[in-house]
Amino acid sequence: MSGKTVLITGATSGIGAHTARLLLGRGHRVAVTGRDESRLKAFLDEAGHPDRLLGLVADAADWEATESVVTRTVEHFGALDAAVANAGFMTGDSIGAGDPASWAPMVLTNVLGPALLAHAALPHLEATGGRLVLVGSVAGLKNAPANLYSATKWAVTGLAENLRLHATTRGIGVALVNPGMIDTPFWQGAGAPPFALPPQPIAEAICFALDQPAGVDLNTLTIRPIGQPV
């Protein structure tokens, strides 16, 4: 890529924020979304590059918000070359012993969110011969007992291939990036394992997927830390 426009959902911290910083450092234009306006503003102030960075408050599971984000990104920067469906979270409980009231937002963000972004972004990506990246998880490749979060990421694994089958006939690349255990705010105070990777290697993998030559469709990258057995 050279001077491309990339939209990243859920990019105020963790993998999304590091990906945004990496792309900005390489001269690209970046639009980022977040649900919390104060956290979004803090990230924008810290990241710099106000001429090439656009922040938009949006819920990734809301269709009207997602459609607006894509439209405003294209209006602001003139085109859309790549979209990264990064927004997602884990409740930390299980189907066997959890709080069902907390499950719907997780399922909607993790599964519906990438589908909404794809629906809104694909026409623009077709116009630029662009790429769509879905951030999955090793939890979408390996089962865990009564783990609904894992089920949402299995859905993302299937969605990525379904989208690839559709997008490849339209000149769009689709990549699924599956992080293992990463030390980010995603753990919500539960404490990441001592061998967990920092988010930078995942950001590098996303940029690697986006940076493939024309005609190359890199479909799946799985990145685990040394020491993660599952």
CORRAMO-V895305 format. One line per field, one symbol per residue. phi: phi as a letter, one per 20 degrees, with the letter a starting at -180 (. if undefined). psi: psi as a letter, one per 30 degrees, with the letter a starting at -180 (. if undefined). burial: # if it has 24 or more other C-alpha atoms within 12 Angstrom, else .. A space follows every 50 residues. Layout:
BEGIN
phi = ???
psi = ???
burial = ???
END
This chain:
BEGIN
phi = .bmedcdceldebmfffffffffffeneecdccaeefffffffffffmlf fcccdcfaefedffffffgfffffffdnacdbcdedgrbcfndcffbbdg feeggfffffdfgfffffgfegfffffdmecdddeeagfedcfbglefgg ffffffgffffgffgffffdmdeccdddfefcecggflnfnfffegfffg ffgfffffffeffgnddedbcdcdfgoefe
psi = ljhlkkkkkhgflbeeeeeeeeeefgglkkkkllfjeeeeeeeeeefahf fgkkkkkkkfgkeeeeeeeeeeeeeeffljfkkjifkllkfgaleeiajf ffeeeeeeeeeeeeeeeeeefeeeeeffhakkkkjblffgfklkkhjeee eefeeeeeeeeeeeeeeffggkkkkkkjkbjkilfefhffjllfgkllfe eeeeeeeeefgklkfkjjekkkjlkkfjf.
burial = #..#####################...########....##.##..#.#. .############.##########.##.###############....... ..#.######################.##############.....#### ###########.##..##..##############.#.........##### ############....#########.....
END
